[in-house]
Amino acid sequence: MKGLIQRVSQASVTVGGEQIASIDTGLLLLLGVEKGDGEREARELCRKILTYRVFPDDAGRMNRSLQNIGGSLLVVPQFTLAADTSSGTRPGFSLAAEPEHANKLYESFMADARSQLGADKVSEGRFGADMEVGLVNDGPVTFMLESKKKGA
């Protein structure tokens, strides 16, 4: 699994002209599911994202996590993160998990995030929808996090 996190002062998701989710201070997560990913990868990535230290401490160093600051998480399913861009000028999607499997792991990730952070602190986009994502990146601070594959 791959997660592109962005530290934000605000972020939102709109589908069909209707805003379906928004957060203030926290992380916007674009979440990609690849073939071979399972429950273990979902749990590992969730733990890593919630505890990754990207928020400043009193000295201005990135030393606080989303959990430490009591921030919010907005998760946007993003199958294009699983794209193969190694050759040519058009992405290939053979590395992306099948939609049914990807949705199952996305839902598992969401349940885990809500149980660890609190349901009121976790918002989400809509799996499979054409979404408009708005954000104010604080920093800017952006990191790509990945879970380890079995046997890797």
N, C-alpha and C positions, 0 to 999 in steps of 0.2 A: 504494500500500500504506500501511496505517496500523499503527502500533505504539504501544500504551499501555504504557510501562515504569513499573515501580514498584521503587524500591530496597528490598531486603528483607534481613532478617537470617535468614529462612527462608521457604520456600514449598514447596508440594506439590500434587500432582494425584492424585485418587482416581477410579477408574471402577468402578462396580459393587461398591463396598465394598472394593476392593483398591487400595492406594497404588501407582501406577505410576511416579511420579517425585518427586524431592525435591531441594532444594538448600539450602545455608546462605547465607552472604553473597553477594549478587549482585543480579541483576535478574530480575524476573518480567515477561515480555513477553506481552501479549495481542496477537495478530497477525491483522489483517483484510486480506483481499484483495478489491480492487474490479475491476469491469469495466475493461478497458483496461490493467491492470497486466501487466507482463511481466518477463523475466529482469533487465533493467536496473533496474527499480524494486526488485526483490528484493535485488540486489547493493547498490544504493545505501542502502536502508534498513538492511541488515545492517551495512554499514560504519559508518553513522551511529550505530546502537545500540551497537555494540562500542566506539566511540570517544567517545561522548557523556559529558561530564564531570559526573557527578552524585555522586561520592564525595568525601568531604572530604580535603583535604591537611592538613599539620601545623598550619596556621593556621585550620582549620575551614571553609575555603572549598571549594565544589564545583569541584575542579580536577583530579580523577582520574577516569579512565574504568574500565570493567569490565576492559579489557585491562591497564591500569596496576596495578590491585590484584590481578589474578589471580583474580577472582571467577567465579562460575558464572552460567549463563543457563538459565532455565526458560521454554520457549516453549509457549504455549497457543493453538491455532488458535481464532479468535473471529470468526465471520462477522457477528455483530451489530454489530461496529465499522463495518461498511460500510452500516449502516442509514441511511435517509433519514428524518430526524426534523423536517423543515422545516415540516410542516403536520399538523394533527390531533393526535389523542392515541394513535395506534397507529403504530409504526414500519413503514416500507416497506423491502423488500429488493431493489428493482430495481437498485440500484447495486452489489450484491454480485456477485462473479465466480461463474460456474457451478461447482459442486462439483469437477468433474474438473479444470478449469483451476486453481482455487484450491489444490487438493491438490498439483498439479504445482509451483506456485510456492512453496507451503509446504515441500515436500521440497527444492526448490532452495535456499531460505533456510536450512534446517537443514544442508544439506551445506556451504554457504558458512560458516555460523557455526562448525561443527565444524572446518573446515579452518583458520579464523583463530584460534579460541580454544582448540582442542584438544577432541577427542571426549569426554574425561573431564569437561570443564567445561560441557557442553551436555546438558540434559535436555529432555524434551518431553511434552506431553499427547498425546491421541489424536484425530486428525482425525475429525470427524463424530460423536464420542461425547458422551454426556451426562456432563460432568465436574463434580466438586466440586473447587474450587481453594481452598486454604488459604494464608494468608500472614501474615507479620508485617512490615508496611510500616515501614521505618526512616526516620523523619523526622517526619511522612510526606513522602515525595518521590515524585511522580508526574508524568510528562510524556507528552504525545501527540506522536509524531514521524510525519512523513509523507514519502514519496518524492515527487519531482516527477513529474508526468505528462508524457509526451511532448508536446511542443508547448506546454506551459504556461509 
